[in-house]
Amino acid sequence: MNALDRAKKAYASPETPTRTPRGTEYDAFARITHRLKSAGSAGGRDFAALARALQDNRNLWSVMAADVADRDNGLPLALKQKIYDLANFANRHTSRVLAGVATADALVDINTAIMRGLREGAGE
């Protein structure tokens, strides 16, 4: 058992399982997607909340793009390219939402599809 494993065991609550990277990604997408939905359904009444959710979503996709660009990332090349393309779309579409010429619905749909994939792949 290495030091990280010992630390997790020592500080983890017995009821709280250690999160997997996939679970952590899912949780990040779930939190941000919920905020995008809530702010988007407010009908523009709370633009500041929408802008914060959009920026957090943009940051999440930037992290995803950086991760798949890393040489040590073990995902198949085709999947890495698709994720990178989605990150670029999310960035461009966020600008359109902030400009008031689009809604966040497409971003919510993409994030939901990613969450579905993360959940389905959890059994692997």
C-alpha positions in Angstrom: 0.0 0.0 0.0 1.5 3.4 -1.0 1.2 6.7 0.9 -1.8 7.9 -1.1 -3.7 4.7 -0.4 -2.9 5.0 3.3 -4.0 8.6 3.4 -7.3 7.8 1.6 -7.9 5.0 4.1 -7.0 7.1 7.1 -9.1 10.2 6.2 -12.0 8.7 4.3 -15.3 8.1 6.0 -16.1 4.4 5.9 -19.5 5.3 4.4 -18.0 7.5 1.7 -16.4 5.5 -1.2 -13.3 6.9 -2.8 -14.2 8.6 -6.1 -12.9 7.4 -9.4 -11.7 9.9 -12.0 -14.8 9.0 -14.0 -17.1 9.7 -11.1 -15.3 13.0 -10.4 -15.8 14.0 -14.1 -19.5 13.0 -13.9 -20.0 15.1 -10.7 -18.4 18.2 -12.3 -20.6 17.8 -15.4 -23.7 17.2 -13.3 -23.2 20.3 -11.1 -22.5 22.6 -14.0 -25.2 21.2 -16.2 -27.7 21.7 -13.4 -26.6 25.3 -13.0 -26.9 25.9 -16.8 -30.4 24.5 -16.8 -31.5 26.5 -13.8 -30.0 29.8 -15.1 -31.3 29.1 -18.6 -34.8 28.4 -17.4 -34.9 31.7 -15.5 -35.6 33.4 -18.8 -32.7 35.8 -18.6 -33.8 37.2 -15.2 -30.5 36.3 -13.7 -27.9 36.9 -16.4 -25.1 36.9 -13.8 -25.9 33.4 -12.7 -26.1 32.3 -16.3 -22.7 34.0 -17.1 -21.1 32.2 -14.1 -22.5 28.8 -15.1 -21.3 29.4 -18.7 -17.8 30.4 -17.6 -17.6 27.3 -15.3 -18.8 25.1 -18.2 -16.2 26.8 -20.5 -13.5 26.1 -17.9 -14.6 22.5 -17.6 -14.3 22.0 -21.3 -10.9 23.7 -21.4 -9.7 21.1 -18.8 -11.2 18.3 -21.0 -9.4 19.7 -24.1 -6.1 20.0 -22.2 -6.5 16.5 -20.9 -7.1 14.9 -24.3 -4.2 16.9 -25.8 -1.8 15.3 -23.3 0.4 12.7 -24.8 -0.1 10.4 -21.8 -3.9 10.4 -22.2 -4.8 6.8 -23.1 -8.1 7.4 -24.9 -8.3 6.3 -28.5 -7.2 9.1 -30.9 -10.7 9.3 -32.6 -12.4 9.8 -29.2 -9.8 12.4 -28.1 -10.5 14.3 -31.3 -14.2 14.3 -30.7 -13.8 15.5 -27.2 -11.5 18.3 -28.4 -14.0 19.3 -31.1 -16.8 19.4 -28.5 -14.6 21.6 -26.3 -14.1 24.0 -29.2 -17.9 24.0 -29.9 -18.7 24.7 -26.3 -16.3 27.6 -26.3 -17.8 29.2 -29.5 -21.4 28.5 -28.4 -20.8 30.0 -25.0 -19.8 33.3 -26.7 -23.0 33.2 -28.7 -25.1 32.6 -25.5 -23.4 35.5 -23.8 -24.1 37.7 -26.8 -27.7 36.8 -26.5 -28.0 35.1 -30.0 -28.3 31.5 -28.7 -29.5 29.6 -25.7 -27.6 27.3 -23.4 -29.7 24.3 -24.5 -27.1 22.8 -26.8 -24.5 23.0 -24.1 -26.9 21.2 -21.7 -27.6 18.5 -24.3 -23.9 17.9 -24.9 -23.1 17.8 -21.2 -26.0 15.4 -20.6 -24.7 13.1 -23.4 -21.2 13.2 -21.8 -22.7 12.3 -18.4 -24.6 9.4 -20.0 -21.4 8.1 -21.5 -19.5 8.5 -18.2 -22.3 6.6 -16.4 -22.5 3.8 -19.0 -18.8 3.4 -19.0 -18.6 3.1 -15.2 -19.4 -0.6 -15.3 -16.3 -1.3 -17.4 
